[in-house]
Amino acid sequence: MAAPEIADLHPDEADIVAIVHDWVESSVRPVARDLEHANTYPAELIDTMKQLGVYGLVIPEAYGGSQVSTACFALVTEELARGWMSLAGAMGGHSVVARLITRFGTAEQKDTWLPQMATGQVRAAMALTEPAGGSDLQAIRTKATPAGDGHRLDGVKTWITNARAAGMTAVLCKTDPGAVPASRGISIMLAGPGPGFTVSRDLPKLGYKGVESCELVFDGYQCPPDALLGGTEGRGFAQMMDGLELGRIQVAARAVGVARAALEDSLRYAQQRETFGQPIWRHQAVGHRLADMATQVEAARLLTTRAAAALDSGRRSDLEAGMAKLFASEACLQVTADAIRVHGGYGYSADFDIERYYRDAPLMVVGEGTNDIQRSVIIRQLIDRYRA
């Protein structure tokens, strides 16, 4: 299938999506299964993503990026995930950190990091989750205490994507553990490799192979004076909540891409596979299942691009981003399960891609805030907007 068309996408942005689509079709899909099964880091594919400008899609041109609308960014993410979800993950956290620096960084931080990030020379990771807590970010224990001209960073982070490949990590930490509410004591440190910063281990995973997810240990890591995002303590929680609006749209787009891949493979197979003298799509049970799968993919994409438009409008969009992430990830889980039903025994075989989509799908349900957290965000925003 061709890349999806979005009516109000600028022609130049449509060309970007088409270029990524064609590259995924010619260079990613033929190798993704072998790379994923071997759990091999896709160095050559990552290098091509740099050349295509994927790492600079949220960075302004003034800093060497090729900033596009969030809808375009989401569609590029969808195309990457359609080929191999791990590739979309490899640019997801990086893009959130780029948004954080663009919106909240000091002039020096922008000049230092954004040009290198735009080309992918420096790839960024974001470190939020900790072993003792996931979605409750106000309960983090990682601390940054004043030391010399900067801060000393101590704590452990886990499930950090791109941890070994990252040249810089945005670390959510407490600079005032006694603050009330706790969110006012949270800051973000931009940490490069150095003494006291250890990638301790890679974490085994059901899916999302190839790109590493690691545990990080900070033990007396010395943050330089310019490491504090924005230069003012206590703003990190609000900054990260803003960044996660893009992050949740990106995860929703990943889910759309994986679900779309499962749908496309199923439509192809249903025309080739025959039972009782006819293609299986003609059997009502299979045909109706395919119709439902396609409807879910289209609805998920529409919610995702709607959330993208809300983000670009400049208004608070955590309601729209939460809805998109919630619906798209649940739809992906359902569509990939249905794709196994369409394929029968072949859907369970490692010789087909369907089992990979099925293993990748659960990540989007729990990533960037679990779906139960999304429901809590959604209802709070609904009440705020529609007070009786």
PAVODREN-575747 format. One record per residue (C-alpha): x, y, z; residue in one letter. Coordinates in steps of 0.5 Angstrom, whole numbers. Example, Ala and Ser with C-alpha at 12.3 -4.5 7.8 and 13.67 -1.06 7.14 Angstrom:
! residues 2
{{25; -9; 16}; 'A'}
{{27; -2; 14}; 'S'}
! end
This chain:
! residues 388
{{0; 0; 0}; 'M'}
{{2; 7; -1}; 'A'}
{{3; 12; 5}; 'A'}
{{-3; 15; 7}; 'P'}
{{-5; 22; 5}; 'E'}
{{-7; 27; 10}; 'I'}
{{-11; 33; 6}; 'A'}
{{-8; 39; 9}; 'D'}
{{-1; 36; 9}; 'L'}
{{4; 41; 6}; 'H'}
{{6; 38; -1}; 'P'}
{{14; 38; 1}; 'D'}
{{12; 34; 8}; 'E'}
{{8; 29; 4}; 'A'}
{{14; 28; 0}; 'D'}
{{18; 27; 6}; 'I'}
{{13; 22; 8}; 'V'}
{{13; 18; 1}; 'A'}
{{21; 18; 1}; 'I'}
{{21; 15; 8}; 'V'}
{{15; 10; 6}; 'H'}
{{19; 8; 0}; 'D'}
{{26; 7; 4}; 'W'}
{{22; 3; 9}; 'V'}
{{19; -2; 3}; 'E'}
{{26; -3; -1}; 'S'}
{{31; -3; 5}; 'S'}
{{27; -4; 12}; 'V'}
{{22; -9; 11}; 'R'}
{{27; -14; 7}; 'P'}
{{32; -14; 13}; 'V'}
{{27; -13; 19}; 'A'}
{{25; -20; 21}; 'R'}
{{33; -23; 21}; 'D'}
{{35; -17; 25}; 'L'}
{{30; -17; 30}; 'E'}
{{30; -25; 31}; 'H'}
{{38; -24; 32}; 'A'}
{{37; -18; 37}; 'N'}
{{42; -14; 32}; 'T'}
{{43; -6; 33}; 'Y'}
{{41; -4; 26}; 'P'}
{{47; 1; 25}; 'A'}
{{46; 2; 18}; 'E'}
{{39; 3; 18}; 'L'}
{{40; 8; 23}; 'I'}
{{45; 12; 19}; 'D'}
{{40; 12; 13}; 'T'}
{{35; 15; 18}; 'M'}
{{41; 21; 20}; 'K'}
{{42; 22; 12}; 'Q'}
{{34; 22; 11}; 'L'}
{{34; 28; 17}; 'G'}
{{29; 24; 21}; 'V'}
{{33; 26; 27}; 'Y'}
{{32; 33; 26}; 'G'}
{{24; 33; 24}; 'L'}
{{22; 37; 31}; 'V'}
{{29; 42; 31}; 'I'}
{{28; 49; 28}; 'P'}
{{32; 50; 21}; 'E'}
{{36; 55; 25}; 'A'}
{{39; 50; 29}; 'Y'}
{{40; 45; 23}; 'G'}
{{34; 41; 23}; 'G'}
{{28; 41; 18}; 'S'}
{{22; 42; 23}; 'Q'}
{{16; 39; 20}; 'V'}
{{9; 39; 23}; 'S'}
{{7; 34; 28}; 'T'}
{{2; 31; 23}; 'A'}
{{8; 30; 19}; 'C'}
{{12; 27; 24}; 'F'}
{{7; 22; 26}; 'A'}
{{6; 20; 19}; 'L'}
{{14; 19; 19}; 'V'}
{{14; 15; 25}; 'T'}
{{8; 11; 23}; 'E'}
{{12; 9; 16}; 'E'}
{{18; 7; 21}; 'L'}
{{14; 3; 25}; 'A'}
{{11; -1; 19}; 'R'}
{{17; -3; 17}; 'G'}
{{20; -4; 24}; 'W'}
{{18; -1; 31}; 'M'}
{{25; -1; 34}; 'S'}
{{27; 4; 28}; 'L'}
{{21; 9; 31}; 'A'}
{{23; 8; 38}; 'G'}
{{30; 10; 36}; 'A'}
{{28; 17; 34}; 'M'}
{{22; 17; 39}; 'G'}
{{26; 19; 46}; 'G'}
{{31; 23; 42}; 'H'}
{{25; 28; 39}; 'S'}
{{22; 29; 46}; 'V'}
{{29; 31; 48}; 'V'}
{{30; 36; 42}; 'A'}
{{23; 39; 43}; 'R'}
{{25; 40; 51}; 'L'}
{{31; 44; 49}; 'I'}
{{28; 48; 43}; 'T'}
{{22; 50; 48}; 'R'}
{{26; 51; 55}; 'F'}
{{33; 50; 54}; 'G'}
{{38; 56; 55}; 'T'}
{{41; 60; 49}; 'A'}
{{47; 56; 50}; 'E'}
{{44; 49; 51}; 'Q'}
{{40; 50; 44}; 'K'}
{{47; 52; 41}; 'D'}
{{51; 46; 44}; 'T'}
{{46; 41; 43}; 'W'}
{{41; 42; 37}; 'L'}
{{46; 42; 31}; 'P'}
{{49; 36; 33}; 'Q'}
{{42; 33; 35}; 'M'}
{{39; 35; 28}; 'A'}
{{44; 31; 24}; 'T'}
{{44; 25; 29}; 'G'}
{{51; 26; 31}; 'Q'}
{{49; 26; 38}; 'V'}
{{43; 22; 39}; 'R'}
{{39; 23; 46}; 'A'}
{{35; 19; 51}; 'A'}
{{30; 21; 56}; 'M'}
{{31; 18; 63}; 'A'}
{{24; 18; 67}; 'L'}
{{22; 11; 70}; 'T'}
{{26; 8; 76}; 'E'}
{{26; 1; 79}; 'P'}
{{21; 3; 85}; 'A'}
{{16; 7; 80}; 'G'}
{{14; 8; 73}; 'G'}
{{8; 12; 72}; 'S'}
{{8; 16; 78}; 'D'}
{{14; 21; 76}; 'L'}
{{13; 25; 82}; 'Q'}
{{15; 20; 87}; 'A'}
{{22; 19; 83}; 'I'}
{{28; 18; 88}; 'R'}
{{34; 20; 83}; 'T'}
{{37; 27; 86}; 'K'}
{{41; 32; 84}; 'A'}
{{45; 36; 90}; 'T'}
{{49; 42; 89}; 'P'}
{{56; 41; 88}; 'A'}
{{61; 46; 86}; 'G'}
{{59; 50; 80}; 'D'}
{{54; 45; 78}; 'G'}
{{50; 39; 81}; 'H'}
{{52; 32; 84}; 'R'}
{{47; 26; 81}; 'L'}
{{45; 20; 84}; 'D'}
{{40; 15; 83}; 'G'}
{{38; 9; 78}; 'V'}
{{33; 9; 72}; 'K'}
{{31; 3; 68}; 'T'}
{{28; 2; 61}; 'W'}
{{31; 7; 58}; 'I'}
{{31; 7; 50}; 'T'}
{{38; 8; 46}; 'N'}
{{42; 8; 53}; 'A'}
{{48; 6; 50}; 'R'}
{{48; 10; 43}; 'A'}
{{46; 16; 47}; 'A'}
{{51; 22; 47}; 'G'}
{{46; 26; 52}; 'M'}
{{41; 23; 57}; 'T'}
{{35; 28; 59}; 'A'}
{{35; 26; 67}; 'V'}
{{29; 27; 71}; 'L'}
{{31; 28; 78}; 'C'}
{{29; 32; 85}; 'K'}
{{33; 38; 86}; 'T'}
{{28; 39; 92}; 'D'}
{{26; 33; 95}; 'P'}
{{22; 37; 101}; 'G'}
{{18; 41; 96}; 'A'}
{{10; 41; 96}; 'V'}
{{7; 39; 92}; 'P'}
{{13; 34; 90}; 'A'}
{{13; 37; 82}; 'S'}
{{16; 43; 84}; 'R'}
{{22; 40; 87}; 'G'}
{{23; 36; 80}; 'I'}
{{28; 39; 75}; 'S'}
{{31; 36; 68}; 'I'}
{{39; 35; 68}; 'M'}
{{42; 34; 61}; 'L'}
{{48; 29; 62}; 'A'}
{{53; 27; 57}; 'G'}
{{57; 20; 58}; 'P'}
{{62; 21; 64}; 'G'}
{{65; 18; 71}; 'P'}
{{59; 16; 75}; 'G'}
{{55; 15; 69}; 'F'}
{{54; 8; 68}; 'T'}
{{50; 4; 63}; 'V'}
{{49; -2; 68}; 'S'}
{{45; -8; 64}; 'R'}
{{41; -9; 58}; 'D'}
{{34; -11; 60}; 'L'}
{{31; -17; 56}; 'P'}
{{24; -16; 53}; 'K'}
{{19; -20; 49}; 'L'}
{{19; -15; 43}; 'G'}
{{22; -8; 41}; 'Y'}
{{29; -12; 39}; 'K'}
{{35; -9; 36}; 'G'}
{{35; -2; 40}; 'V'}
{{37; -3; 47}; 'E'}
{{33; -2; 53}; 'S'}
{{38; -1; 59}; 'C'}
{{39; 1; 67}; 'E'}
{{43; 7; 68}; 'L'}
{{46; 8; 75}; 'V'}
{{48; 15; 77}; 'F'}
{{53; 15; 83}; 'D'}
{{57; 22; 84}; 'G'}
{{56; 24; 77}; 'Y'}
{{58; 31; 76}; 'Q'}
{{53; 35; 72}; 'C'}
{{56; 42; 69}; 'P'}
{{53; 48; 71}; 'P'}
{{50; 49; 64}; 'D'}
{{47; 42; 65}; 'A'}
{{40; 44; 68}; 'L'}
{{35; 45; 63}; 'L'}
{{33; 52; 62}; 'G'}
{{38; 54; 68}; 'G'}
{{32; 54; 73}; 'T'}
{{31; 49; 78}; 'E'}
{{24; 46; 80}; 'G'}
{{21; 47; 73}; 'R'}
{{23; 40; 70}; 'G'}
{{16; 36; 72}; 'F'}
{{12; 41; 68}; 'A'}
{{17; 41; 62}; 'Q'}
{{17; 34; 62}; 'M'}
{{9; 34; 61}; 'M'}
{{10; 38; 55}; 'D'}
{{15; 34; 52}; 'G'}
{{11; 28; 53}; 'L'}
{{5; 30; 49}; 'E'}
{{9; 29; 43}; 'L'}
{{12; 23; 46}; 'G'}
{{5; 20; 47}; 'R'}
{{3; 22; 40}; 'I'}
{{9; 19; 37}; 'Q'}
{{7; 12; 41}; 'V'}
{{0; 13; 38}; 'A'}
{{4; 13; 31}; 'A'}
{{8; 7; 33}; 'R'}
{{2; 3; 34}; 'A'}
{{-2; 6; 28}; 'V'}
{{4; 3; 24}; 'G'}
{{5; -4; 27}; 'V'}
{{-3; -5; 26}; 'A'}
{{-2; -2; 19}; 'R'}
{{3; -7; 18}; 'A'}
{{-1; -13; 21}; 'A'}
{{-7; -11; 17}; 'L'}
{{-3; -10; 10}; 'E'}
{{0; -17; 11}; 'D'}
{{-7; -20; 13}; 'S'}
{{-10; -17; 7}; 'L'}
{{-5; -20; 2}; 'R'}
{{-5; -27; 5}; 'Y'}
{{-13; -27; 5}; 'A'}
{{-13; -26; -2}; 'Q'}
{{-7; -31; -3}; 'Q'}
{{-10; -37; 1}; 'R'}
{{-16; -41; -1}; 'E'}
{{-20; -45; 3}; 'T'}
{{-26; -49; 0}; 'F'}
{{-25; -47; -7}; 'G'}
{{-24; -39; -6}; 'Q'}
{{-20; -34; -3}; 'P'}
{{-21; -34; 5}; 'I'}
{{-23; -26; 5}; 'W'}
{{-30; -28; 2}; 'R'}
{{-31; -32; 8}; 'H'}
{{-35; -28; 12}; 'Q'}
{{-32; -29; 18}; 'A'}
{{-25; -27; 15}; 'V'}
{{-28; -21; 11}; 'G'}
{{-31; -18; 17}; 'H'}
{{-25; -19; 21}; 'R'}
{{-21; -15; 16}; 'L'}
{{-26; -10; 15}; 'A'}
{{-26; -8; 23}; 'D'}
{{-18; -8; 23}; 'M'}
{{-18; -3; 17}; 'A'}
{{-23; 1; 21}; 'T'}
{{-19; 1; 27}; 'Q'}
{{-13; 3; 24}; 'V'}
{{-16; 9; 20}; 'E'}
{{-20; 11; 27}; 'A'}
{{-13; 11; 30}; 'A'}
{{-9; 15; 25}; 'R'}
{{-15; 20; 25}; 'L'}
{{-14; 21; 33}; 'L'}
{{-7; 21; 32}; 'T'}
{{-7; 27; 27}; 'T'}
{{-12; 30; 31}; 'R'}
{{-8; 30; 37}; 'A'}
{{-2; 33; 32}; 'A'}
{{-6; 39; 30}; 'A'}
{{-8; 40; 37}; 'A'}
{{0; 40; 39}; 'L'}
{{1; 45; 33}; 'D'}
{{-4; 50; 35}; 'S'}
{{0; 52; 42}; 'G'}
{{-6; 50; 46}; 'R'}
{{-5; 44; 52}; 'R'}
{{-6; 38; 48}; 'S'}
{{-6; 32; 53}; 'D'}
{{-13; 30; 53}; 'L'}
{{-12; 29; 45}; 'E'}
{{-5; 26; 46}; 'A'}
{{-8; 21; 51}; 'G'}
{{-14; 19; 47}; 'M'}
{{-10; 18; 41}; 'A'}
{{-5; 14; 45}; 'K'}
{{-10; 10; 49}; 'L'}
{{-14; 8; 43}; 'F'}
{{-9; 7; 38}; 'A'}
{{-5; 2; 42}; 'S'}
{{-11; -2; 44}; 'E'}
{{-13; -2; 37}; 'A'}
{{-6; -4; 35}; 'C'}
{{-6; -10; 41}; 'L'}
{{-13; -12; 38}; 'Q'}
{{-11; -12; 30}; 'V'}
{{-5; -16; 31}; 'T'}
{{-9; -21; 35}; 'A'}
{{-14; -21; 29}; 'D'}
{{-8; -22; 24}; 'A'}
{{-6; -28; 27}; 'I'}
{{-13; -31; 27}; 'R'}
{{-13; -29; 19}; 'V'}
{{-6; -32; 18}; 'H'}
{{-8; -39; 22}; 'G'}
{{-2; -43; 24}; 'G'}
{{2; -38; 20}; 'Y'}
{{1; -33; 24}; 'G'}
{{4; -36; 30}; 'Y'}
{{10; -38; 26}; 'S'}
{{17; -34; 26}; 'A'}
{{18; -35; 19}; 'D'}
{{12; -29; 18}; 'F'}
{{12; -22; 21}; 'D'}
{{5; -23; 24}; 'I'}
{{8; -26; 31}; 'E'}
{{13; -20; 31}; 'R'}
{{8; -15; 31}; 'Y'}
{{4; -19; 36}; 'Y'}
{{10; -18; 41}; 'R'}
{{11; -11; 39}; 'D'}
{{4; -9; 40}; 'A'}
{{4; -9; 48}; 'P'}
{{10; -4; 49}; 'L'}
{{5; 2; 46}; 'M'}
{{0; 0; 52}; 'V'}
{{5; 1; 57}; 'V'}
{{10; 6; 54}; 'G'}
{{10; 13; 55}; 'E'}
{{5; 12; 61}; 'G'}
{{0; 6; 62}; 'T'}
{{-6; 6; 59}; 'N'}
{{-10; 7; 66}; 'D'}
{{-6; 13; 67}; 'I'}
{{-8; 16; 60}; 'Q'}
{{-15; 14; 62}; 'R'}
{{-14; 18; 69}; 'S'}
{{-11; 24; 65}; 'V'}
{{-17; 24; 60}; 'I'}
{{-22; 24; 65}; 'I'}
{{-19; 30; 69}; 'R'}
{{-18; 34; 63}; 'Q'}
{{-25; 32; 61}; 'L'}
{{-28; 35; 67}; 'I'}
{{-24; 41; 67}; 'D'}
{{-27; 43; 60}; 'R'}
{{-34; 41; 61}; 'Y'}
{{-35; 43; 68}; 'R'}
{{-43; 43; 70}; 'A'}
! end
